[in-house]
Amino acid sequence: MDNLGNIRFILIVAFATLIFMLWQAWQLDYGPKPELPALVETNPKEDLPATSPMQEQQMTKAEPASTMPITDAVAASTKLIHVKTDVLALDIDLVGGTIRNLDLLAYPVEKENTVVNKLRDMLGLQVSEKNLAPIRLFNANAERLFVAESGLIADSNSVPAANHHSVFSSENTEYSLAEGQDSLTIPLSWTDDNGLKVTKTFTLKRGSYLIGEDQSIQNHTGKNWTGRQYAQLLRVPPPEENNNTFIRTYTGGVVYTQQEKYQKISFDDMAKENLDVVSKQGWSAMIQHYFAAAWIPPVDDETHFYSKELKDFRYVIGSYSPQINIANESESHFTSQLFAGPKIQPMMASIAQGLELTVDYSWLTFIAKYIYLLLNQIHNLVDNWALAIIGVTLVIKLLFFKLSQASYQSMAKMRKIQPKLKELQERYKEDRQRFNQEMMAMYKREKVNPLGGCLPMLVQIPVFISLYWVLIETVELRQAPFMLWIQDLSAQDPFYILPILYGITMKIQQGLNPAPLDPVQAKVTKMFPIVFTVFFLFFPSGLVLYWIVNNTLSIVQQWYITKKIAESTS
């Protein structure tokens, strides 16, 4: 076996990775996509959770007293309550108390680059317009439909209660968090002719992405009332727009339970099978890149989690509570919490057990979470995410210093015997078997391990992949500046300077490695810096920055080791 094994390994991995990314891109960009209707119409029965066969029969036979026909429900959706805090702006529909729109005020869709704008202005070019509107997480638009619904389901022997199709009333249509005010309360009222009254109250706090919900039931029906609450997220798969071909992230449902912990429930999963599981201390959510929405029931409740596929490519994931019994002329409450905001791990971990796992590092979470903690700690010291990335790179390099040293020593020895290997290759070019025998004998005499440069690197691959996911998934890096023209670490370098620097460092590093004996492979290897530079043109600048720093440190270490080995044998 010769050093060509290393090159073959790199080629196979690079080729397989390229094919996989191209296949993903083709599927998402050119594969079949569902056609969404111009108007999403809701059947008042199909999107309610069926808590039991008896309950399903009740929903089929009886409409809640205040549930309207679909045409009226759509028209009433224009009756919105507008709510604004320092971090959220949302619209609550009086039909059902559904949150139909929610903007994250601290997170604009795009960010202006002042350096790029000044340069374009100097050159007489028009400054490109950016969408500076805040990210809209919940959205009433049919093509991007994503709403948070909640309501009550009565037992078959009790009068129907208010669900997310029932019409509520409110004293005000505008609520705003005033200066010096710490919380905001929005009460909605519903009553029927049977004597049942429901007050749904939303509570929002300053600086918080958590929305508290309290559903108070006053029973004046003349008999006991039995029922439960439900809370669900309804969404259509979002359209693919302006996605980076080389970076794909998960959008879909997730659920956390005590038994199975964190589970992805994709739209395809919902179409194939309904989720049906009971757990304490769980939650259900819809997540996307950087942001998430999650209904969090009380931790002590035996909550039932479910999912459902509806018509028109709509999908529901949610939960319902255990039943409670409310005596006549008495009152009781259901509570729950809705998180809707950025996936900042320390904040989410303080809200609910396992909620920070919505920052999806896939199967390498057990490594990636510690890399994130390190990144966050360094940022707390330097107050710059780019410097934090550089700091993490330095720490990882130090941790793997000995392994890297062994790898570079092996490469240096291989480089040193390259002339002898070429001589053997020329001498036995007609006898491949004899060449391999002589080559192995030379490895033994020179005390060279042909795999010595490869195996130490294999150990480090999971860490490198974990770091990649940390840099891709960390919302704190979104639109975070470095310096000069790099004003968004999650965006491509506008001048492509970092990718070019990466290509240069890769070329330098390549020159320190032993060249392949095969002329064809040698030519292919020389193309690597160009190929990977092209790839990195589309990568976030924060990720490219990491590789530049990593390559630079590797070059210094490898150059020093190569020089020492050359001096020791001269």
Salt bridges, closest charged atoms under 4 A:
ASP2 OD2 - ARG432 NH2 3.93
ASP29 OD2 - ARG248 NH2 3.65
GLU46 OE2 - ARG314 NH2 2.72
ASP47 OD2 - HIS164 NE2 2.89
ASP47 OD1 - HIS165 NE2 2.98
GLU63 OE2 - LYS45 NZ 3.73
ASP91 OD1 - HIS82 ND1 2.68
ASP93 OD2 - ARG100 NE 2.48
ASP103 OD1 - ARG136 NE 2.67
GLU149 OE1 - HIS164 NE2 3.52
ASP214 OD1 - HIS333 ND1 2.97
GLU240 OE1 - ARG248 NH1 3.93
GLU241 OE1 - ARG144 NH2 2.75
ASP276 OD1 - HIS304 NE2 2.42
GLU329 OE1 - HIS220 ND1 2.84
GLU331 OE2 - HIS333 NE2 3.51
ASP360 OD2 - LYS264 NZ 2.45
ASP383 OD1 - HIS379 NE2 3.98
GLU423 OE2 - ARG427 NH2 2.97
GLU426 OE2 - LYS429 NZ 3.24
GLU438 OE2 - ARG434 NE 3.08
GLU446 OE2 - LYS420 NZ 3.14
GLU473 OE1 - LYS343 NZ 3.72
